[in-house]
Amino acid sequence: MPKLFGKEYTRDQLMQRVGRIEQVAGVERMVLAEGNSTGVEAFRFRTGGGLDFSVLASRGMDIGAASYRETPLAWESSTGPAHPSQFEPEDLGWLKTFHGGLFCTCGLTYAGAPGPDGDDNLGLHGQISHIQAGHVSSGAGWSGDQYIMYAEGEMRETTVFGPNVVMKRTVTAVMGEPELRVTDVVRNDGFKPQEHMILYHCNLGFPVMDADTELVTPRETIEGRDPYSQDTISRASRFAVPDPAVDERVYYHELTADADGMTTVALVNRGLGDGLAVSFTWDINALPFLSQWKFSGQGTYVTGIEPGNCHVTGRASERDRGTLQVLEPGEERTYEITMGVADGKREIDGLLKRIKAI
């Protein structure tokens, strides 16, 4: 049964109290009409459980702004969710329209640092976050006493004489529950094996990220991407106030998983109200790597929790390492990540106990 405003209600009890269900929760389609975001199609979710977020249909069905009981969760960059027509795929041009947001997907045929890979000169983090979705739909309905909301769309990364890879994304949320689920099905529609890299750039910012914040993971080992990151490993899971002298750091976490292959990490701020934590759960067999992007600079005050099937040093590096994934013609892969919010000491303690048990 949905838990709304501190009480549980059956479907019948709730429907007796509202004229239409959107009074308390729902998903609605909209088009942005401001500045460089003009024309971006989006879906706004209100769960009734405190979690609200936007799905950007024009930006790979990524998740932009998100909040829990009016507390922002996601870091949003100065670029805003720019229309994909402004995308510059070469070199570091991706950064000119990197809006941050709760989920920014990287891939599908390359991700990570720019650079050459054979005859290809690849840009930063791939194209998927700038591909407009087709076959877009949304809806909501009752399943017993659960009211389930969804939005879905399909993105195709393709070119003549090149790759033809499609991703169908479904974003779901349940009324009264402070969580969302992203489910992606990626398929090679081409007739040749295709390099496949995917990374979920989940960006958390103030006030969840602050000087009282800690990243909690069931990790076995951690290493830095570069010497600066390696020298600061002891502080990878802790955060400080914005510092104009700080540079970005990237850490690779090797995580443990439970008997079903599931792992969970959380960003925890016990000093925010009664305490607030944001967690991410996924199948480590599908997404075996966790990269942590940490930037405590002024304005760029963010940590990225980034599950992926690759590291972030680029496709040539992944090929050299022997970890580059390939999709055979017609092959499909499914990825699923659940994001949840733990509110208050009791919920946070329960979440950390679950992570510790992994």
KEVO-302237 format. One record per residue: y, z, x of N, C-alpha, C in turn; residue number from 0. Coordinates in pm, whole numbers. Example, Ala and Ser with C-alpha at 12.3 -4.5 7.8 and 13.67 -1.06 7.14 Angstrom:
BEGIN
SITE  n_north    n_up  n_east  ca_north   ca_up  ca_east  c_north    c_up  c_east  seq
SITE     -569     780    1319      -450     780     1230     -330     780    1320    0
SITE     -225     708    1285      -106     714     1367        3     787    1290    1
END
This chain:
BEGIN
SITE  n_north    n_up  n_east  ca_north   ca_up  ca_east  c_north    c_up  c_east  seq
SITE     -120       0      84         0       0        0      125       0      87    0
SITE      230     -70      46       354     -68      123      415      73     127    1
SITE      464     110     244       540     234      256      686     196     268    2
SITE      764     231     165       904     194      159      988     318     132    3
SITE     1089     338     215      1185     447      192     1114     583     185    4
SITE     1011     598     270       941     726      282      831     750     182    5
SITE      802     653      93       697     670       -8      607     547     -11    6
SITE      482     566     -55       390     455      -73      389     411    -218    7
SITE      379     279    -238       380     222     -372      266     121    -386    8
SITE      199     123    -500       109      14     -531      192    -107    -571    9
SITE      126    -221    -581       196    -342     -625      259    -320    -762   10
SITE      184    -264    -853       234    -245     -989      352    -149    -992   11
SITE      342     -40    -916       451      58     -913      579      -4    -858   12
SITE      564     -86    -755       683    -148     -696      744    -251    -790   13
SITE      661    -334    -850       714    -440     -936      781    -384   -1061   14
SITE      745    -263   -1101       814    -199    -1212      957    -161   -1176   15
SITE      986    -153   -1048      1114    -100    -1001     1212    -206    -953   16
SITE     1172    -333    -947      1262    -438     -898     1260    -557    -991   17
SITE     1370    -632    -991      1375    -755    -1068     1304    -868    -997   18
SITE     1317    -873    -865      1246    -969     -780     1217    -900    -648   19
SITE     1108    -938    -586      1060    -865     -468     1159    -874    -352   20
SITE     1239    -982    -348      1338    -997     -241     1443    -888    -242   21
SITE     1445    -806    -345      1535    -691     -346     1504    -597    -231   22
SITE     1376    -591    -189      1336    -499      -83     1282    -570      41   23
SITE     1225    -690      25      1166    -759      141     1149    -906     108   24
SITE     1148    -989     212      1126   -1131      188     1158   -1214     310   25
SITE     1138   -1344     296      1171   -1440      401     1251   -1552     338   26
SITE     1365   -1585     398      1452   -1689      343     1491   -1788     451   27
SITE     1507   -1913     409      1541   -2021      502     1692   -2038     504   28
SITE     1745   -2068     625      1890   -2085      639     1919   -2184     750   29
SITE     2044   -2228     756      2092   -2315      862     2216   -2251     923   30
SITE     2216   -2233    1055      2330   -2172     1123     2446   -2271    1128   31
SITE     2566   -2218    1126      2684   -2305     1116     2799   -2250    1198   32
SITE     2770   -2211    1322      2874   -2153     1407     2857   -2201    1550   33
SITE     2962   -2260    1606      2963   -2297     1747     2847   -2383    1789   34
SITE     2791   -2354    1906      2683   -2439     1959     2551   -2418    1886   35
SITE     2547   -2325    1789      2426   -2305     1708     2429   -2387    1579   36
SITE     2536   -2461    1556      2549   -2537     1432     2431   -2632    1414   37
SITE     2370   -2623    1299      2256   -2709     1268     2121   -2651    1297   38
SITE     2116   -2534    1361      1988   -2471     1392     1928   -2415    1263   39
SITE     1807   -2460    1228      1737   -2408     1112     1661   -2282    1148   40
SITE     1661   -2185    1057      1601   -2055     1087     1543   -1993     961   41
SITE     1458   -1894     982      1405   -1811      875     1443   -1666     904   42
SITE     1493   -1598     803      1525   -1456      818     1419   -1374     745   43
SITE     1356   -1283     821      1256   -1192      765     1318   -1053     746   44
SITE     1295    -994     628      1324    -854      603     1194    -789     557   45
SITE     1144    -695     635      1012    -639      604     1018    -523     506   46
SITE     1134    -463     486      1142    -344      404     1094    -220     476   47
SITE     1033    -239     593       988    -126      675     1081     -98     791   48
SITE     1201    -158     786      1300    -136      891     1311    -250     989   49
SITE     1208    -334     999      1208    -444     1095     1263    -571    1031   50
SITE     1370    -625    1089      1429    -751     1048     1435    -844    1168   51
SITE     1411    -974    1147      1415   -1067     1260     1433   -1209    1209   52
SITE     1471   -1298    1301      1494   -1438     1268     1399   -1526    1347   53
SITE     1340   -1624    1280      1256   -1725     1343     1334   -1855    1348   54
SITE     1347   -1913    1467      1432   -2030     1488     1346   -2157    1482   55
SITE     1343   -2220    1365      1259   -2339     1347     1303   -2453    1438   56
SITE     1431   -2460    1469      1482   -2566     1556     1459   -2537    1703   57
SITE     1411   -2420    1734      1389   -2379     1873     1245   -2333    1892   58
SITE     1150   -2423    1858      1010   -2395     1884      951   -2283    1801   59
SITE     1014   -2247    1690       971   -2134     1607      975   -2004    1686   60
SITE     1063   -1997    1786      1082   -1873     1861     1153   -1769    1775   61
SITE     1146   -1644    1818      1210   -1535     1746     1337   -1497    1820   62
SITE     1449   -1503    1751      1578   -1472     1810     1614   -1326    1794   63
SITE     1719   -1300    1719      1764   -1162     1699     1658   -1083    1623   64
SITE     1645    -955    1658      1552    -865     1590     1610    -725    1595   65
SITE     1587    -650    1488      1637    -513     1484     1541    -425    1406   66
SITE     1548    -296    1432      1469    -197     1358     1565     -90    1307   67
SITE     1577     -82    1174      1672      10     1112     1810      -1    1176   68
SITE     1852    -126    1192      1983    -164     1245     1998    -139    1394   69
SITE     1893     -96    1463      1896     -82     1609     1849    -213    1671   70
SITE     1932    -281    1751      1889    -407     1813     1769    -384    1905   71
SITE     1676    -477    1901      1559    -473     1989     1569    -577    2100   72
SITE     1610    -697    2066      1608    -809     2160     1739    -818    2238   73
SITE     1727    -861    2363      1844    -900     2441     1883   -1041    2400   74
SITE     2013   -1062    2378      2064   -1195     2345     2164   -1237    2452   75
SITE     2145   -1356    2505      2230   -1403     2614     2363   -1455    2560   76
SITE     2454   -1483    2652      2586   -1533     2615     2581   -1674    2558   77
SITE     2469   -1747    2579      2462   -1885     2528     2440   -1890    2378   78
SITE     2381   -1785    2321      2343   -1789     2181     2229   -1889    2159   79
SITE     2176   -1895    2036      2067   -1988     2006     2120   -2130    1990   80
SITE     2152   -2194    2101      2213   -2327     2098     2120   -2430    2036   81
SITE     2178   -2532    1974      2100   -2640     1917     2024   -2712    2029   82
SITE     1900   -2754    2003      1819   -2815     2111     1876   -2946    2164   83
SITE     1968   -3010    2093      2031   -3131     2145     2109   -3104    2273   84
SITE     2140   -2978    2301      2216   -2942     2420     2127   -2908    2539   85
SITE     1997   -2918    2523      1902   -2882     2628     1913   -2975    2748   86
SITE     1914   -2917    2867      1911   -2991     2993     1783   -2953    3067   87
SITE     1679   -3036    3064      1550   -2997     3119     1541   -2998    3270   88
SITE     1635   -3061    3339      1626   -3076     3483     1660   -2945    3556   89
SITE     1588   -2919    3662      1617   -2808     3754     1633   -2677    3676   90
SITE     1751   -2611    3687      1776   -2484     3619     1856   -2501    3490   91
SITE     1863   -2624    3438      1940   -2650     3317     1894   -2570    3197   92
SITE     1767   -2530    3195      1712   -2447     3086     1798   -2323    3063   93
SITE     1856   -2269    3170      1934   -2146     3159     2062   -2164    3078   94
SITE     2111   -2286    3067      2235   -2310     2993     2217   -2290    2843   95
SITE     2093   -2293    2796      2066   -2273     2653     1956   -2169    2632   96
SITE     1934   -2083    2730      1837   -1974     2718     1902   -1861    2638   97
SITE     1864   -1851    2511      1930   -1756     2422     1875   -1614    2433   98
SITE     1769   -1594    2514      1703   -1464     2514     1620   -1454    2388   99
SITE     1650   -1355    2303      1574   -1337     2181     1445   -1262    2206  100
SITE     1383   -1219    2097      1264   -1137     2109     1147   -1214    2169  101
SITE     1130   -1341    2126      1026   -1428     2183     1092   -1558    2223  102
SITE     1080   -1596    2349      1120   -1730     2393     1000   -1788    2466  103
SITE      938   -1890    2408       814   -1944     2462      841   -2041    2575  104
SITE      759   -2035    2680       769   -2125     2794      639   -2206    2803  105
SITE      651   -2335    2830       535   -2424     2833      572   -2555    2765  106
SITE      478   -2635    2725       335   -2613     2714      258   -2675    2832  107
SITE      320   -2773    2900       250   -2838     3011      296   -2786    3146  108
SITE      407   -2714    3147       453   -2647     3270      543   -2531    3232  109
SITE      549   -2434    3320       634   -2316     3300      664   -2258    3437  110
SITE      756   -2164    3440       791   -2101     3567      898   -2177    3642  111
SITE      904   -2154    3772      1011   -2206     3855     1011   -2359    3860  112
SITE     1131   -2419    3873      1138   -2565     3883     1089   -2613    4019  113
SITE     1055   -2743    4023      1015   -2801     4151      917   -2915    4132  114
SITE      887   -2987    4240       796   -3102     4231      651   -3059    4215  115
SITE      576   -3140    4139       431   -3127     4129      376   -3268    4126  116
SITE      331   -3316    4238       290   -3456     4249      407   -3547    4225  117
SITE      393   -3639    4130       502   -3734     4099      603   -3676    4000  118
SITE      577   -3556    3948       666   -3497     3849      764   -3401    3916  119
SITE      890   -3412    3876       991   -3316     3921     1025   -3228    3801  120
SITE      968   -3109    3796       970   -3026     3676     1087   -2929    3677  121
SITE     1143   -2905    3557      1250   -2808     3542     1195   -2669    3517  122
SITE     1285   -2578    3489      1248   -2438     3465     1184   -2421    3328  123
SITE     1069   -2359    3323      1007   -2302     3202      969   -2399    3090  124
SITE      978   -2529    3113       922   -2622     3017     1012   -2650    2897  125
SITE      955   -2722    2799      1034   -2777     2690     1013   -2710    2555  126
SITE      906   -2633    2538       863   -2593     2405      971   -2517    2328  127
SITE     1052   -2435    2398      1153   -2356     2326     1269   -2440    2276  128
SITE     1271   -2569    2312      1378   -2658     2266     1324   -2773    2180  129
SITE     1200   -2762    2134      1144   -2865     2047     1158   -2821    1902  130
SITE     1212   -2911    1820      1231   -2880     1678     1098   -2888    1604  131
SITE     1074   -2790    1519       949   -2783     1446      945   -2884    1332  132
SITE      828   -2939    1309       802   -3020     1191      697   -2950    1104  133
SITE      671   -3008     988       576   -2948      893      608   -2800     873  134
SITE      736   -2772     855       784   -2635      846      767   -2583     704  135
SITE      722   -2460     694       710   -2399      561      719   -2248     575  136
SITE      744   -2182     463       745   -2037      460      697   -1993     323  137
SITE      663   -1868     313       619   -1817      185      586   -1670     192  138
SITE      546   -1616      81       511   -1474       73      427   -1455     -53  139
SITE      342   -1354     -50       260   -1327     -167      176   -1202    -149  140
SITE      121   -1158    -259        40   -1037     -260     -105   -1069    -224  141
SITE     -162    -982    -143      -306    -980     -116     -351    -837    -143  142
SITE     -399    -814    -263      -423    -677     -304     -291    -604    -316  143
SITE     -280    -491    -245      -154    -416     -245      -71    -443    -121  144
SITE     -102    -551     -48       -22    -592       66       61    -714      29  145
SITE      190    -710      65       277    -824       44      303    -888     180  146
SITE      251   -1010     198       250   -1075      329      350   -1190     329  147
SITE      435   -1193     432       536   -1296      449      502   -1380     572  148
SITE      534   -1511     566       502   -1596      680      601   -1712     691  149
SITE      609   -1766     811       677   -1893      837      593   -1967     940  150
SITE      582   -2098     924       502   -2175     1020      565   -2311    1044  151
SITE      532   -2367    1159       582   -2498     1196      500   -2553    1310  152
SITE      521   -2681    1338       441   -2751     1439      534   -2822    1536  153
SITE      511   -2799    1666       590   -2862     1771      501   -2952    1855  154
SITE      554   -3067    1893       475   -3162     1974      551   -3194    2103  155
SITE      489   -3165    2216       544   -3203     2346      476   -3331    2389  156
SITE      551   -3441    2388       487   -3570     2411      585   -3669    2469  157
SITE      529   -3772    2532       607   -3885     2581      513   -4004    2595  158
SITE      565   -4124    2584       483   -4243     2604      428   -4244    2746  159
SITE      300   -4272    2760       228   -4271     2888      214   -4131    2947  160
SITE      241   -4029    2865       236   -3894     2918      161   -3799    2827  161
SITE      192   -3671    2833       119   -3571     2755      143   -3586    2606  162
SITE       49   -3535    2530        61   -3531     2384       -6   -3400    2340  163
SITE       71   -3293    2347        19   -3159     2320       96   -3102    2201  164
SITE       23   -3047    2105        86   -2994     1984       56   -2846    1972  165
SITE      154   -2772    1924       136   -2629     1899      176   -2598    1756  166
SITE       87   -2535    1681       119   -2486     1548      138   -2335    1558  167
SITE      254   -2289    1513       286   -2146     1518      298   -2090    1377  168
SITE      239   -1973    1359       254   -1897     1235      304   -1758    1270  169
SITE      414   -1720    1208       470   -1585     1225      449   -1510    1095  170
SITE      388   -1393    1102       359   -1316      982      411   -1174     995  171
SITE      444   -1116     881       484    -976      872      438    -923     737  172
SITE      411    -794     731       364    -730      609      472    -633     561  173
SITE      504    -639     433       606    -552      377      575    -406     407  174
SITE      678    -335     454       666    -193      480      612    -158     617  175
SITE      568    -259     695       511    -232      827      607    -279     936  176
SITE      631    -195    1038       727    -230     1143      662    -313    1254  177
SITE      603    -425    1217       543    -511     1318      543    -656    1270  178
SITE      527    -746    1366       512    -888     1337      403    -944    1426  179
SITE      351   -1059    1383       244   -1123     1459      276   -1270    1478  180
SITE      261   -1317    1601       278   -1458     1635      141   -1515    1669  181
SITE      101   -1619    1597       -27   -1685     1622       -1   -1832    1654  182
SITE      -45   -1875    1771       -26   -2013     1816     -160   -2081    1836  183
SITE     -171   -2203    1787      -287   -2288     1815     -236   -2411    1890  184
SITE     -281   -2426    2014      -235   -2535     2101     -351   -2635    2116  185
SITE     -320   -2764    2097      -425   -2866     2102     -378   -2987    2183  186
SITE     -468   -3040    2264      -441   -3162     2339     -479   -3282    2253  187
SITE     -379   -3351    2199      -402   -3469     2118     -412   -3596    2201  188
SITE     -400   -3583    2332      -412   -3699     2420     -557   -3730    2453  189
SITE     -575   -3828    2539      -709   -3874     2574     -742   -3850    2720  190
SITE     -660   -3769    2785      -685   -3730     2923     -669   -3578    2934  191
SITE     -737   -3517    3032      -713   -3374     3057     -565   -3350    3086  192
SITE     -513   -3238    3036      -371   -3210     3046     -347   -3070    3100  193
SITE     -263   -3061    3204      -223   -2929     3253     -161   -2849    3140  194
SITE     -195   -2720    3135      -147   -2637     3024     -104   -2500    3076  195
SITE       26   -2473    3062        81   -2344     3099      158   -2289    2980  196
SITE      139   -2161    2952       212   -2098     2842      244   -1954    2881  197
SITE      367   -1915    2851       414   -1781     2885      512   -1737    2776  198
SITE      494   -1614    2729       578   -1560     2622      684   -1470    2683  199
SITE      806   -1520    2687       921   -1453     2749      981   -1359    2645  200
SITE      929   -1235    2634       973   -1138     2534     1082   -1051    2595  201
SITE     1203   -1061    2540      1322   -1007     2605     1377    -886    2529  202
SITE     1370    -770    2592      1419    -647     2531     1545    -601    2601  203
SITE     1641    -552    2522      1770    -513     2578     1819    -382    2519  204
SITE     1946    -354    2543      2013    -232     2497     2013    -227    2344  205
SITE     1990    -110    2285      1975      22     2347     1830      63    2375  206
SITE     1731     -24    2341      1594      12     2376     1581      24    2527  207
SITE     1636     -73    2598      1643     -64     2744     1770      10    2783  208
SITE     1753     121    2853      1867     200     2901     1817     290    3012  209
SITE     1903     378    3059      1866     462     3174     1751     557    3143  210
SITE     1723     585    3016      1613     676     2979     1482     603    2953  211
SITE     1477     474    2977      1365     391     2934     1255     385    3040  212
SITE     1130     370    2991      1014     355     3080      923     245    3024  213
SITE      870     162    3114       769      65     3077      632     127    3100  214
SITE      551     130    2996       419     192     3004      314      83    2989  215
SITE      225      74    3087       121     -29     3086      -12      33    3130  216
SITE     -125     -25    3084      -255      17     3137     -289     -65    3260  217
SITE     -208     -55    3362      -223    -145     3477     -317     -88    3581  218
SITE     -377    -181    3655      -458    -145     3770     -380    -165    3899  219
SITE     -310    -280    3910      -231    -308     4029     -100    -372    3989  220
SITE       -3    -371    4080       126    -436     4059      173    -492    4192  221
SITE      232    -611    4190       289    -668     4311      419    -739    4277  222
SITE      506    -753    4375       634    -820     4356      624    -968    4385  223
SITE      703   -1047    4314       704   -1191     4336      761   -1229    4471  224
SITE      857   -1150    4520       929   -1180     4643      954   -1049    4717  225
SITE     1004   -1053    4840      1023    -930     4918     1111    -827    4847  226
SITE     1219    -872    4780      1307    -777     4713     1233    -704    4602  227
SITE     1153    -779    4526      1073    -716     4420      965    -626    4479  228
SITE      902    -672    4586       796    -592     4648      850    -458    4698  229
SITE      971    -459    4752      1031    -336     4806     1071    -237    4697  230
SITE     1075    -281    4572      1119    -193     4462     1007    -164    4362  231
SITE      884    -183    4403       770    -164     4313      767     -22    4257  232
SITE      804      75    4337       797     215     4290      892     240    4173  233
SITE      992     151    4154      1088     167     4044     1072      60    3937  234
SITE      960     -13    3940       941    -124     3846      942     -78    3701  235
SITE      889      40    3674       874      87     3537      989     174    3489  236
SITE     1089     194    3573      1204     276     3538     1330     191    3537  237
SITE     1432     238    3465      1553     159     3448     1676     243    3477  238
SITE     1785     175    3507      1909     243     3543     2024     181    3464  239
SITE     2144     239    3480      2262     185     3414     2296      50    3477  240
SITE     2372     -37    3408      2408    -166     3465     2475    -153    3601  241
SITE     2435    -242    3692      2481    -235     3831     2524    -375    3873  242
SITE     2650    -395    3914      2695    -529     3952     2630    -581    4079  243
SITE     2569    -491    4159      2512    -532     4287     2364    -567    4277  244
SITE     2302    -547    4161      2158    -565     4150     2122    -713    4137  245
SITE     2006    -750    4186      1954    -885     4170     1831    -880    4080  246
SITE     1787    -996    4032      1670    -996     3945     1545    -963    4024  247
SITE     1449    -903    3955      1321    -871     4014     1212    -919    3920  248
SITE     1101    -960    3978       986   -1002     3899      862    -935    3956  249
SITE      785    -872    3868       664    -803     3908      546    -862    3833  250
SITE      431    -867    3900       307    -909     3836      219    -786    3817  251
SITE      181    -763    3690        94    -650     3658      -47    -701    3629  252
SITE     -144    -640    3692      -283    -664     3656     -324    -552    3561  253
SITE     -363    -589    3439      -385    -491     3334     -533    -472    3304  254
SITE     -566    -355    3254      -698    -331     3198     -696    -365    3049  255
SITE     -815    -373    2990      -827    -405     2847     -939    -320    2788  256
SITE     -938    -310    2654     -1044    -234     2588    -1170    -319    2575  257
SITE    -1270    -268    2505     -1399    -336     2495    -1387    -471    2426  258
SITE    -1283    -490    2345     -1262    -616     2275    -1171    -711    2351  259
SITE    -1131    -672    2473     -1044    -756     2553     -897    -743    2521  260
SITE     -859    -644    2438      -720    -629     2397     -648    -531    2490  261
SITE     -523    -564    2519      -438    -476     2599     -305    -456    2529  262
SITE     -236    -348    2564      -107    -313     2503      -13    -260    2609  263
SITE      112    -302    2605       217    -245     2688      333    -205    2598  264
SITE      417    -113    2645       526     -64     2561      648     -31    2645  265
SITE      764     -60    2590       891     -15     2646      935     104    2563  266
SITE      949     221    2628       968     348     2557     1101     410    2597  267
SITE     1181     446    2497      1306     517     2520     1305     643    2434  268
SITE     1266     754    2494      1260     881     2419     1397     938    2390  269
SITE     1500     888    2460      1635     938     2439     1713     864    2332  270
SITE     1652     764    2269      1719     685     2166     1685     745    2030  271
SITE     1779     817    1969      1752     886     1844     1641     987    1863  272
SITE     1540     981    1779      1422    1067     1794     1317    1004    1883  273
SITE     1353     895    1948      1261     820     2032     1222     690    1967  274
SITE     1218     582    2047      1182     451     1995     1104     376    2103  275
SITE     1000     306    2061       920     226     2154      888      93    2091  276
SITE      885     -11    2172       847    -145     2129      723    -183    2208  277
SITE      617    -222    2137       490    -252     2203      449    -397    2177  278
SITE      368    -450    2268       310    -583     2256      160    -572    2283  279
SITE       80    -633    2196       -65    -629     2208     -120    -771    2205  280
SITE     -214    -802    2297      -271    -935     2301     -409    -933    2368  281
SITE     -479   -1045    2359      -611   -1064     2418     -594   -1106    2563  282
SITE     -642   -1023    2654      -622   -1049     2795     -707   -1166    2844  283
SITE     -810   -1202    2769      -890   -1318     2808     -813   -1447    2787  284
SITE     -727   -1450    2685      -646   -1569     2659     -520   -1571    2745  285
SITE     -461   -1454    2765      -336   -1441     2842     -359   -1336    2950  286
SITE     -420   -1375    3063      -464   -1276     3163     -354   -1219    3252  287
SITE     -235   -1280    3253      -130   -1238     3345      -14   -1174    3270  288
SITE       44   -1070    3330       168   -1012     3278      274   -1015    3386  289
SITE      379   -1092    3362       495   -1091     3450      602   -1004    3386  290
SITE      668    -924    3467       780    -841     3419      907    -889    3487  291
SITE     1001    -937    3406      1133    -978     3456     1229    -862    3433  292
SITE     1294    -820    3539      1381    -704     3529     1517    -737    3590  293
SITE     1621    -727    3507      1757    -753     3555     1848    -648    3495  294
SITE     1896    -560    3580      1984    -451     3535     2129    -480    3571  295
SITE     2167    -607    3568      2303    -644     3599     2398    -624    3482  296
SITE     2522    -652    3502      2622    -639     3397     2617    -763    3307  297
SITE     2600    -741    3177      2585    -852     3084     2442    -901    3075  298
SITE     2381    -927    3188      2239    -963     3191     2160    -834    3215  299
SITE     2151    -754    3111      2089    -622     3116     1965    -630    3029  300
SITE     1851    -662    3092      1735    -707     3014     1608    -682    3094  301
SITE     1500    -659    3022      1368    -668     3083     1284    -763    3000  302
SITE     1213    -850    3069      1126    -946     3004      981    -903    3020  303
SITE      912    -886    2910       768    -860     2910      702    -993    2879  304
SITE      624   -1049    2974       589   -1190     2968      438   -1213    2986  305
SITE      360   -1195    2880       218   -1232     2887      204   -1383    2901  306
SITE      110   -1427    2981        91   -1571     2997      -44   -1606    3055  307
SITE      -72   -1736    3059      -193   -1782     3127     -160   -1830    3268  308
SITE      -41   -1790    3318         6   -1835     3448      105   -1733    3503  309
SITE      138   -1752    3632       248   -1678     3692      378   -1756    3669  310
SITE      486   -1717    3736       615   -1782     3710      670   -1855    3832  311
SITE      581   -1893    3924       627   -1962     4044      612   -2114    4033  312
SITE      575   -2165    3917       574   -2309     3895      434   -2370    3896  313
SITE      428   -2496    3848       297   -2559     3830      228   -2593    3961  314
SITE      304   -2638    4060       242   -2669     4189      182   -2544    4251  315
SITE      255   -2431    4239       205   -2305     4292       78   -2262    4219  316
SITE       78   -2281    4087       -40   -2244     4007     -159   -2332    4047  317
SITE     -133   -2458    4073      -239   -2550     4115     -296   -2506    4251  318
SITE     -206   -2472    4344      -249   -2429     4477     -330   -2299    4471  319
SITE     -293   -2213    4377      -360   -2084     4362     -499   -2099    4300  320
SITE     -521   -2212    4235      -649   -2234     4169     -656   -2175    4030  321
SITE     -540   -2139    3972      -537   -2076     3840     -473   -2165    3733  322
SITE     -446   -2290    3767      -384   -2381     3670     -484   -2415    3560  323
SITE     -444   -2391    3435      -529   -2418     3320     -517   -2565    3278  324
SITE     -626   -2620    3223      -630   -2759     3178     -691   -2764    3039  325
SITE     -628   -2843    2951      -682   -2870     2818     -753   -3005    2821  326
SITE     -880   -3006    2783      -951   -3132     2772     -908   -3205    2644  327
SITE     -928   -3335    2636      -891   -3407     2514     -953   -3343    2389  328
SITE     -870   -3316    2291      -916   -3254     2166     -936   -3105    2173  329
SITE     -922   -3045    2290      -947   -2901     2304     -833   -2820    2243  330
SITE     -868   -2709    2178      -772   -2616     2119     -784   -2480    2185  331
SITE     -672   -2413    2195      -669   -2273     2238     -580   -2195    2142  332
SITE     -621   -2072    2113      -546   -1987     2021     -493   -1866    2095  333
SITE     -366   -1835    2072      -300   -1719     2132     -238   -1636    2020  334
SITE     -248   -1504    2035      -192   -1416     1932     -132   -1293    1998  335
SITE       -9   -1261    1960        60   -1142     2011      115   -1065    1892  336
SITE       92    -936    1892       148    -849     1789      254    -759    1852  337
SITE      373    -759    1793       482    -672     1836      498    -562    1732  338
SITE      504    -437    1778       521    -326     1687      626    -228    1735  339
SITE      676    -147    1643       776     -44     1674      718      93    1642  340
SITE      728     183    1737       690     323     1716      819     405    1708  341
SITE      835     481    1602       960     552     1573      933     703    1573  342
SITE      995     774    1668       983     919     1673      870     966    1765  343
SITE      876    1095    1800       784    1152     1898      638    1135    1858  344
SITE      605    1162    1733       465    1156     1691      408    1015    1706  345
SITE      483     915    1660       434     777     1671      427     733    1816  346
SITE      526     770    1896       526     732     2038      408     797    2109  347
SITE      384     924    2085       271     992     2149      139     925    2112  348
SITE      125     883    1986         4     814     1943      -12     680    2013  349
SITE      100     607    2029        97     479     2099       57     496    2244  350
SITE      116     594    2312        86     616     2453      -57     662    2474  351
SITE     -107     741    2379      -247     783     2386     -339     662    2376  352
SITE     -302     568    2290      -382     446     2276     -379     362    2403  353
SITE     -262     352    2465      -251     275     2589     -330     343    2700  354
SITE     -322     473    2709      -393     549     2812     -543     532    2799  355
SITE     -591     514    2676      -736     503     2651     -791     364    2687  356
SITE     -703     266    2709      -748     131     2740     -813     128    2878  357
END
